[in-house]
Amino acid sequence: MARIVVAGAGVVGASVAYHLALLGADDVVLADRETIAARATSKGMGGVRQQFSTEAEVRLAQASIDFFASLGPECFLQVGYLFLATTEDGLAQLDERRELQAELGVPVERVDASLVSGLRVDDVRGAVFCRTDGVGSPVAVARELVRRAVELGVELREGTRAEELDADIVVIACGADSVELGAKLGVELPVRPLCRQLLETSPLDLPADLPMTIEAESGFHFRRRGDRLVLAMTDPEPRWTDEERVDESVIPDRLRRLAHRYLPAAGARIENAWAGLYDMTPDAHPIVDRVADGVYAACGFSGHGFMTSPAVGLALAQEILLGGADLDLSPYRLERFADGAVFPETLLL
């Protein structure tokens, strides 16, 4: 059987390696120039949602939810995603997305936002909630996938560059670094890094079932992680750079937004902050495809890699070993960019 080298031991690469072994591949190497979950996986928000604006992304997320739920609370908590609209236009957009999601089988519903105790709702025009969405630990999931993969015979090579290893097939799953490896393998990947940051509060008294809460119009959102909240919001100007730098100037604004929306967090401080990279494509959909002879890619997830990693790992493993996947991968082919693919997915956080 062919020797397959999976480049990147983040959650996506780990999922690909695990599913390859699960389907019977007996010569798989999972290589990373650093360590397991060292880069973007270690810096992610950890949200898992099915509430997207395009069928393609909904399908990927749907196909991942059951796997996440099977991992247990150390990896994933099914606390739901709550979207709040504070304008009529925002509510109309929420409803339009909800209709699409419901047609595809997502259990999303209109709710009274006051279901979350302590949430300010006097300015909320409407809300939608999906109870099967949730939050997890990308690092814990990556480590569990690696553990399972190694148990099935995958060779883990940390501190090793994939291009230095003999391989019949290479899978590029390096996040924002995928462009560099692709170029070495003769493949041009339309992926560029976008710096995003997360802020973590001081300890608070928080309910265990606090959902991921998102203001639809602004994109401001927060989740519980232990006894703290983690906050995120799109920067005023996109930072197209591979420099992972925290912009502290936004902290007062984020704390003001938090105190306004979630009353128990009034008076909270920011005690930790970090930045990481989204691997963005021109249409915010990933590349999951054979991109050259003996070369496959699983990259360009545009902030959605963790939440779709189970489905992507299985589908790409099927594509490599069986010549086709149960999941329709046509929206994720590299060739679409030659036709001028643009931004169809509007719900980016």
SEPA-780132 format. One record per residue (C-alpha): x, y, z. Coordinates in nm, 3 decimals. Layout:
BEGIN
+---------+---------+---------+
|       u |       v |       w |
+---------+---------+---------+
|       X |       Y |       Z |
...
+---------+---------+---------+
***
This chain:
BEGIN
+---------+---------+---------+
|       u |       v |       w |
+---------+---------+---------+
|   0.000 |   0.000 |   0.000 |
|   0.116 |   0.358 |  -0.070 |
|   0.308 |   0.548 |   0.196 |
|   0.097 |   0.850 |   0.291 |
|   0.250 |   1.148 |   0.472 |
|   0.002 |   1.388 |   0.632 |
|   0.168 |   1.726 |   0.682 |
|   0.036 |   1.908 |   0.988 |
|  -0.056 |   1.765 |   1.328 |
|  -0.329 |   2.014 |   1.399 |
|  -0.686 |   1.896 |   1.434 |
|  -0.745 |   1.866 |   1.057 |
|  -0.429 |   1.671 |   0.985 |
|  -0.488 |   1.450 |   1.287 |
|  -0.841 |   1.375 |   1.164 |
|  -0.716 |   1.285 |   0.815 |
|  -0.448 |   1.053 |   0.957 |
|  -0.693 |   0.886 |   1.195 |
|  -0.953 |   0.825 |   0.927 |
|  -0.693 |   0.693 |   0.683 |
|  -0.589 |   0.436 |   0.941 |
|  -0.949 |   0.362 |   1.030 |
|  -1.018 |   0.281 |   0.663 |
|  -0.724 |   0.043 |   0.648 |
|  -0.422 |   0.243 |   0.533 |
|  -0.122 |   0.071 |   0.690 |
|   0.164 |   0.311 |   0.610 |
|   0.064 |   0.658 |   0.731 |
|   0.296 |   0.918 |   0.881 |
|   0.162 |   1.225 |   1.062 |
|   0.440 |   1.483 |   1.047 |
|   0.466 |   1.828 |   1.196 |
|   0.764 |   2.061 |   1.198 |
|   0.664 |   2.156 |   1.552 |
|   0.440 |   1.952 |   1.784 |
|   0.079 |   1.833 |   1.805 |
|  -0.164 |   2.127 |   1.784 |
|   0.118 |   2.379 |   1.805 |
|  -0.020 |   2.648 |   1.575 |
|  -0.375 |   2.753 |   1.484 |
|  -0.539 |   2.457 |   1.662 |
|  -0.400 |   2.573 |   1.996 |
|  -0.535 |   2.924 |   1.946 |
|  -0.889 |   2.865 |   1.824 |
|  -1.217 |   2.967 |   1.986 |
|  -1.337 |   2.607 |   1.979 |
|  -1.688 |   2.673 |   1.854 |
|  -1.878 |   2.403 |   1.667 |
|  -2.186 |   2.520 |   1.478 |
|  -2.413 |   2.413 |   1.198 |
|  -2.555 |   2.762 |   1.154 |
|  -2.395 |   2.874 |   0.829 |
|  -2.538 |   3.069 |   0.538 |
|  -2.451 |   2.822 |   0.260 |
|  -2.553 |   2.461 |   0.213 |
|  -2.193 |   2.351 |   0.157 |
|  -2.076 |   2.467 |   0.499 |
|  -2.390 |   2.342 |   0.673 |
|  -2.334 |   1.995 |   0.528 |
|  -1.973 |   1.981 |   0.648 |
|  -2.068 |   2.089 |   0.999 |
|  -2.368 |   1.854 |   1.015 |
|  -2.147 |   1.560 |   0.926 |
|  -1.916 |   1.644 |   1.219 |
|  -2.158 |   1.703 |   1.509 |
|  -2.219 |   1.340 |   1.607 |
|  -1.847 |   1.269 |   1.614 |
|  -1.784 |   1.563 |   1.845 |
|  -2.071 |   1.458 |   2.071 |
|  -1.920 |   1.110 |   2.101 |
|  -1.592 |   1.244 |   2.241 |
|  -1.730 |   1.344 |   2.580 |
|  -1.716 |   1.663 |   2.788 |
|  -1.337 |   1.688 |   2.801 |
|  -1.346 |   1.754 |   2.428 |
|  -1.691 |   1.896 |   2.354 |
|  -1.988 |   2.045 |   2.537 |
|  -2.321 |   2.061 |   2.351 |
|  -2.434 |   2.391 |   2.503 |
|  -2.569 |   2.540 |   2.181 |
|  -2.515 |   2.854 |   1.975 |
|  -2.737 |   3.156 |   2.036 |
|  -2.753 |   3.429 |   1.769 |
|  -2.902 |   3.765 |   1.870 |
|  -3.039 |   4.026 |   1.630 |
|  -3.071 |   4.386 |   1.745 |
|  -3.214 |   4.528 |   1.420 |
|  -3.498 |   4.429 |   1.189 |
|  -3.253 |   4.372 |   0.903 |
|  -3.041 |   4.152 |   1.125 |
|  -3.344 |   3.951 |   1.229 |
|  -3.451 |   3.907 |   0.868 |
|  -3.109 |   3.768 |   0.784 |
|  -3.120 |   3.533 |   1.084 |
|  -3.459 |   3.405 |   0.971 |
|  -3.342 |   3.356 |   0.614 |
|  -3.045 |   3.150 |   0.732 |
|  -3.263 |   2.961 |   0.979 |
|  -3.498 |   2.858 |   0.701 |
|  -3.210 |   2.719 |   0.495 |
|  -3.061 |   2.541 |   0.794 |
|  -3.396 |   2.390 |   0.896 |
|  -3.456 |   2.267 |   0.540 |
|  -3.123 |   2.085 |   0.564 |
|  -3.222 |   1.923 |   0.893 |
|  -3.045 |   2.147 |   1.143 |
|  -3.250 |   2.169 |   1.467 |
|  -3.244 |   2.548 |   1.482 |
|  -3.536 |   2.747 |   1.621 |
|  -3.654 |   3.097 |   1.706 |
|  -3.630 |   3.149 |   2.082 |
|  -3.676 |   3.410 |   2.351 |
|  -3.322 |   3.534 |   2.421 |
|  -3.402 |   3.560 |   2.792 |
|  -3.351 |   3.183 |   2.813 |
|  -2.994 |   3.276 |   2.907 |
|  -2.999 |   3.418 |   3.257 |
|  -2.812 |   3.748 |   3.288 |
|  -2.826 |   3.828 |   2.918 |
|  -2.943 |   4.179 |   2.834 |
|  -3.232 |   4.144 |   2.592 |
|  -3.419 |   4.475 |   2.597 |
|  -3.252 |   4.573 |   2.268 |
|  -3.285 |   4.228 |   2.108 |
|  -3.539 |   4.200 |   1.824 |
|  -3.514 |   3.822 |   1.799 |
|  -3.289 |   3.522 |   1.848 |
|  -3.221 |   3.178 |   1.703 |
|  -3.073 |   2.883 |   1.886 |
|  -2.938 |   2.542 |   1.789 |
|  -2.908 |   2.315 |   2.091 |
|  -2.683 |   2.058 |   1.922 |
|  -2.409 |   2.313 |   1.849 |
|  -2.151 |   2.372 |   2.117 |
|  -1.797 |   2.448 |   2.225 |
|  -1.493 |   2.231 |   2.260 |
|  -1.120 |   2.214 |   2.311 |
|  -0.937 |   2.200 |   1.978 |
|  -0.620 |   2.084 |   2.150 |
|  -0.797 |   1.804 |   2.338 |
|  -0.970 |   1.688 |   2.020 |
|  -0.644 |   1.694 |   1.823 |
|  -0.466 |   1.494 |   2.091 |
|  -0.747 |   1.239 |   2.105 |
|  -0.740 |   1.198 |   1.727 |
|  -0.363 |   1.155 |   1.733 |
|  -0.392 |   0.901 |   2.014 |
|  -0.643 |   0.699 |   1.815 |
|  -0.437 |   0.728 |   1.499 |
|  -0.119 |   0.606 |   1.667 |
|  -0.313 |   0.322 |   1.826 |
|  -0.416 |   0.218 |   1.475 |
|  -0.057 |   0.222 |   1.352 |
|   0.004 |   0.578 |   1.232 |
|   0.362 |   0.694 |   1.284 |
|   0.383 |   1.033 |   1.456 |
|   0.684 |   1.244 |   1.361 |
|   0.701 |   1.570 |   1.555 |
|   0.976 |   1.819 |   1.473 |
|   0.986 |   1.684 |   1.117 |
|   0.918 |   1.858 |   0.787 |
|   0.691 |   1.651 |   0.567 |
|   0.885 |   1.732 |   0.251 |
|   1.191 |   1.561 |   0.400 |
|   1.013 |   1.226 |   0.420 |
|   0.974 |   0.965 |   0.147 |
|   0.612 |   0.954 |   0.039 |
|   0.391 |   0.824 |  -0.238 |
|   0.113 |   1.060 |  -0.132 |
|   0.133 |   1.387 |   0.063 |
|  -0.165 |   1.552 |   0.232 |
|  -0.117 |   1.925 |   0.291 |
|  -0.297 |   2.017 |   0.614 |
|  -0.078 |   2.296 |   0.747 |
|  -0.325 |   2.580 |   0.784 |
|  -0.175 |   2.912 |   0.680 |
|   0.159 |   2.739 |   0.615 |
|   0.002 |   2.522 |   0.344 |
|   0.101 |   2.769 |   0.072 |
|   0.470 |   2.721 |   0.153 |
|   0.452 |   2.341 |   0.140 |
|   0.233 |   2.351 |  -0.169 |
|   0.492 |   2.560 |  -0.352 |
|   0.763 |   2.307 |  -0.266 |
|   0.542 |   2.037 |  -0.418 |
|   0.464 |   2.240 |  -0.729 |
|   0.111 |   2.344 |  -0.628 |
|  -0.020 |   2.701 |  -0.602 |
|  -0.279 |   2.725 |  -0.326 |
|  -0.491 |   3.045 |  -0.304 |
|  -0.464 |   3.070 |   0.072 |
|  -0.347 |   3.370 |   0.272 |
|  -0.315 |   3.433 |   0.646 |
|  -0.556 |   3.654 |   0.838 |
|  -0.458 |   3.744 |   1.193 |
|  -0.740 |   3.712 |   1.447 |
|  -0.729 |   3.745 |   1.825 |
|  -0.905 |   3.618 |   2.136 |
|  -0.939 |   3.784 |   2.476 |
|  -0.990 |   3.598 |   2.803 |
|  -1.148 |   3.755 |   3.110 |
|  -1.073 |   3.734 |   3.476 |
|  -1.259 |   3.456 |   3.668 |
|  -1.639 |   3.487 |   3.681 |
|  -1.930 |   3.294 |   3.826 |
|  -2.064 |   3.130 |   3.510 |
|  -2.331 |   2.867 |   3.442 |
|  -2.202 |   2.541 |   3.297 |
|  -2.457 |   2.551 |   3.016 |
|  -2.382 |   2.903 |   2.891 |
|  -2.412 |   2.886 |   2.511 |
|  -2.183 |   3.046 |   2.260 |
|  -2.353 |   3.385 |   2.226 |
|  -2.319 |   3.596 |   1.912 |
|  -2.446 |   3.941 |   1.820 |
|  -2.544 |   3.888 |   1.459 |
|  -2.485 |   4.241 |   1.334 |
|  -2.150 |   4.313 |   1.500 |
|  -2.010 |   3.960 |   1.515 |
|  -1.913 |   4.011 |   1.879 |
|  -1.930 |   3.672 |   2.055 |
|  -1.825 |   3.497 |   2.372 |
|  -1.815 |   3.152 |   2.529 |
|  -1.735 |   3.001 |   2.865 |
|  -1.399 |   2.832 |   2.911 |
|  -1.372 |   2.710 |   3.267 |
|  -1.449 |   3.003 |   3.497 |
|  -1.367 |   3.265 |   3.234 |
|  -1.516 |   3.404 |   2.918 |
|  -1.332 |   3.411 |   2.587 |
|  -1.429 |   3.702 |   2.360 |
|  -1.382 |   3.759 |   1.990 |
|  -1.489 |   4.000 |   1.720 |
|  -1.377 |   4.086 |   1.368 |
|  -1.111 |   4.357 |   1.365 |
|  -1.214 |   4.699 |   1.227 |
|  -0.969 |   4.642 |   0.941 |
|  -0.866 |   4.290 |   0.834 |
|  -0.506 |   4.214 |   0.925 |
|  -0.372 |   4.020 |   0.626 |
|  -0.046 |   3.914 |   0.784 |
|   0.125 |   3.611 |   0.931 |
|   0.234 |   3.820 |   1.230 |
|   0.047 |   3.685 |   1.533 |
|   0.011 |   4.006 |   1.731 |
|  -0.253 |   4.114 |   1.982 |
|  -0.402 |   4.458 |   1.927 |
|  -0.466 |   4.579 |   2.280 |
|  -0.633 |   4.897 |   2.160 |
|  -0.963 |   4.710 |   2.108 |
|  -0.983 |   4.579 |   2.466 |
|  -1.188 |   4.869 |   2.613 |
|  -1.444 |   4.833 |   2.335 |
|  -1.473 |   4.456 |   2.382 |
|  -1.518 |   4.491 |   2.758 |
|  -1.785 |   4.755 |   2.703 |
|  -1.970 |   4.525 |   2.466 |
|  -1.944 |   4.236 |   2.710 |
|  -2.069 |   4.439 |   3.007 |
|  -2.361 |   4.563 |   2.796 |
|  -2.465 |   4.220 |   2.671 |
|  -2.391 |   3.992 |   2.967 |
|  -2.458 |   4.156 |   3.302 |
|  -2.273 |   3.901 |   3.522 |
|  -1.953 |   4.003 |   3.342 |
|  -1.974 |   4.369 |   3.439 |
|  -1.643 |   4.463 |   3.596 |
|  -1.451 |   4.180 |   3.432 |
|  -1.092 |   4.242 |   3.324 |
|  -0.892 |   4.096 |   3.038 |
|  -0.620 |   3.878 |   3.189 |
|  -0.500 |   3.694 |   2.880 |
|  -0.496 |   3.751 |   2.506 |
|  -0.350 |   3.573 |   2.207 |
|  -0.353 |   3.589 |   1.829 |
|  -0.363 |   3.319 |   1.566 |
|  -0.407 |   3.279 |   1.194 |
|  -0.707 |   3.195 |   0.979 |
|  -0.607 |   3.029 |   0.650 |
|  -0.839 |   3.218 |   0.419 |
|  -0.945 |   3.132 |   0.065 |
|  -1.113 |   3.379 |  -0.175 |
|  -1.458 |   3.228 |  -0.107 |
|  -1.410 |   3.127 |   0.259 |
|  -1.464 |   2.761 |   0.172 |
|  -1.181 |   2.511 |   0.229 |
|  -0.980 |   2.327 |  -0.032 |
|  -1.038 |   1.953 |   0.012 |
|  -0.911 |   1.794 |  -0.304 |
|  -0.643 |   1.613 |  -0.500 |
|  -0.441 |   1.913 |  -0.616 |
|  -0.165 |   1.731 |  -0.810 |
|  -0.047 |   1.379 |  -0.876 |
|   0.014 |   1.228 |  -0.535 |
|  -0.076 |   1.552 |  -0.355 |
|  -0.398 |   1.626 |  -0.166 |
|  -0.495 |   1.935 |   0.032 |
|  -0.710 |   1.999 |   0.337 |
|  -0.658 |   2.367 |   0.405 |
|  -0.808 |   2.713 |   0.360 |
|  -1.073 |   2.657 |   0.627 |
|  -1.116 |   3.029 |   0.692 |
|  -1.175 |   2.984 |   1.064 |
|  -1.391 |   2.670 |   1.037 |
|  -1.127 |   2.396 |   1.044 |
|  -1.192 |   2.268 |   1.395 |
|  -1.568 |   2.247 |   1.361 |
|  -1.556 |   2.057 |   1.031 |
|  -1.246 |   1.845 |   1.094 |
|  -1.425 |   1.512 |   1.158 |
|  -1.617 |   1.525 |   0.830 |
|  -1.318 |   1.653 |   0.635 |
|  -1.088 |   1.384 |   0.772 |
|  -1.327 |   1.105 |   0.678 |
|  -1.415 |   1.246 |   0.335 |
|  -1.055 |   1.305 |   0.230 |
|  -0.949 |   0.962 |   0.356 |
|  -1.226 |   0.809 |   0.144 |
|  -1.118 |   1.018 |  -0.153 |
|  -0.758 |   0.900 |  -0.121 |
|  -0.824 |   0.532 |  -0.054 |
|  -1.155 |   0.469 |  -0.231 |
|  -1.147 |   0.723 |  -0.512 |
|  -1.454 |   0.909 |  -0.387 |
|  -1.624 |   1.028 |  -0.070 |
|  -1.972 |   0.986 |   0.074 |
|  -1.979 |   1.362 |   0.127 |
|  -2.002 |   1.581 |  -0.183 |
|  -1.661 |   1.745 |  -0.212 |
|  -1.732 |   1.934 |  -0.534 |
|  -1.770 |   2.274 |  -0.357 |
|  -1.416 |   2.234 |  -0.220 |
|  -1.223 |   2.155 |  -0.540 |
|  -0.920 |   2.370 |  -0.617 |
|  -1.031 |   2.418 |  -0.977 |
|  -1.324 |   2.639 |  -0.872 |
|  -1.092 |   2.938 |  -0.832 |
|  -1.004 |   2.931 |  -1.201 |
|  -1.368 |   3.022 |  -1.261 |
|  -1.350 |   3.320 |  -1.026 |
|  -1.513 |   3.179 |  -0.713 |
|  -1.607 |   3.456 |  -0.470 |
|  -1.733 |   3.490 |  -0.114 |
|  -2.058 |   3.292 |  -0.087 |
|  -2.028 |   3.222 |   0.286 |
|  -2.134 |   3.535 |   0.475 |
|  -2.136 |   3.408 |   0.833 |
|  -1.771 |   3.439 |   0.936 |
|  -1.680 |   3.487 |   1.302 |
+---------+---------+---------+
***
